[in-house]
Amino acid sequence: MDSRLEERDLAQLFSAVPVPVLLQLFGSLLLERRVILISNSLSRLSSCVEAVQSILYPFSWQHTLIPVLPTSLLDICLSPTPYIVGILRGRDSSTVTEPIDEMMMVDLDESQVLRSVGDESSILPSRLRRCLKVALQLVTNTTQPWDASRNVLVSEAFVRMFVEVCGHYRNHIVTQQDGMKVFERESFIKAVTCQSFRLFLEWFTETAMFSAFIESHLDSQSDVRGMFYQRCLEHSEEMENNTRLFLRNYKVLNKKVKTFGDRLKDWAPF
């Protein structure tokens, strides 16, 4: 049984913010920026803070995480390091007023962005952003907020995005003669044919979350065979099947083209 069926955090976040804002949040998290979520509801706030971590799976947030920060401690938000902070808005409606670089602030009650850098919509490659948007819109159209499957489907949308761009990571973990495992970053990036994906991986592979992910696989005494590993296998098999189908169709097409060319020769007046 998929444990995500028993969880509601992603579904709560999905209901709290529109898809464009969710994708902007996702991009900010990938760049390991500062993210602040604000709400009057303790349950909504804690669920959404948990959810923004969940959409990073199989990667995990490596920096400061404060699910609920009292308004009396707002100065913590002036920290120069990356963080995810939830602020429970009190009766005085206090919030962060000082300018903060590289920060995105979202009001969960009003479903709106209060502050942002301005480039959040361009962080993801356009193809990935478009596919994620379509997938999440499909979740909206086919499920209700109370459906247990909504949590799973939102999760799958983000997992499959990571499979698309990072699913080949295992092919670039090699064992040296001394028995030590190393990750070949350059070959990992070059293995991707899409130029925009390569540019994305150039900076994403430098993040703390990606480094921690790779280190966990280098240090592991046995293969890590979780859900992401399974999705990578499925994707690899699908790509191999598509390649075989393409080659088979190409041979048939090539034969038809050759036959067509031979007939043209017979018909040629010279």
Secondary structure as the mmCIF struct_conf table of DSSP 4:
data_model
#
loop_
_struct_conf.conf_type_id
_struct_conf.id
_struct_conf.beg_label_comp_id
_struct_conf.beg_label_asym_id
_struct_conf.beg_label_seq_id
_struct_conf.end_label_comp_id
_struct_conf.end_label_asym_id
_struct_conf.end_label_seq_id
HELX_RH_3T_P HELX_RH_3T_P1 SER A 3 GLU A 6
HELX_RH_AL_P HELX_RH_AL_P1 ASP A 9 ALA A 16
BEND BEND1 VAL A 17 VAL A 17
HELX_RH_AL_P HELX_RH_AL_P2 VAL A 19 LEU A 30
TURN_TY1_P TURN_TY1_P1 LEU A 31 GLU A 32
STRN STRN1 ARG A 34 SER A 39
BEND BEND2 ASN A 40 ASN A 40
HELX_RH_AL_P HELX_RH_AL_P3 LEU A 42 SER A 54
TURN_TY1_P TURN_TY1_P2 ILE A 55 PRO A 58
BEND BEND3 PHE A 59 PHE A 59
BEND BEND4 HIS A 63 HIS A 63
STRN STRN2 THR A 64 LEU A 69
HELX_RH_3T_P HELX_RH_3T_P2 THR A 71 LEU A 78
BEND BEND5 PRO A 80 THR A 81
STRN STRN3 TYR A 83 LEU A 88
TURN_TY1_P TURN_TY1_P3 ARG A 91 ASP A 92
BEND BEND6 GLU A 98 GLU A 98
BEND BEND7 ASP A 101 GLU A 102
STRN STRN4 MET A 103 ASP A 107
TURN_TY1_P TURN_TY1_P4 LEU A 108 SER A 111
STRN STRN5 GLN A 112 ARG A 115
BEND BEND8 GLY A 118 GLY A 118
HELX_RH_3T_P HELX_RH_3T_P3 GLU A 120 SER A 122
BEND BEND9 ILE A 123 LEU A 124
HELX_RH_AL_P HELX_RH_AL_P4 SER A 126 THR A 142
TURN_TY1_P TURN_TY1_P5 PRO A 145 TRP A 146
HELX_RH_AL_P HELX_RH_AL_P5 ALA A 148 CYS A 166
TURN_TY1_P TURN_TY1_P6 GLY A 167 HIS A 168
HELX_RH_3T_P HELX_RH_3T_P4 TYR A 169 HIS A 172
STRN STRN6 ILE A 173 THR A 175
TURN_TY1_P TURN_TY1_P7 GLN A 177 ASP A 178
BEND BEND10 GLY A 179 GLY A 179
STRN STRN7 LYS A 181 PHE A 183
HELX_RH_AL_P HELX_RH_AL_P6 ARG A 185 LYS A 190
TURN_TY1_P TURN_TY1_P8 ALA A 191 ALA A 191
HELX_RH_AL_P HELX_RH_AL_P7 GLN A 195 PHE A 204
TURN_TY1_P TURN_TY1_P9 THR A 205 GLU A 206
BEND BEND11 THR A 207 THR A 207
HELX_RH_AL_P HELX_RH_AL_P8 ALA A 208 ASP A 219
BEND BEND12 GLN A 221 SER A 222
BEND BEND13 GLY A 226 GLY A 226
HELX_RH_AL_P HELX_RH_AL_P9 MET A 227 TRP A 267
#
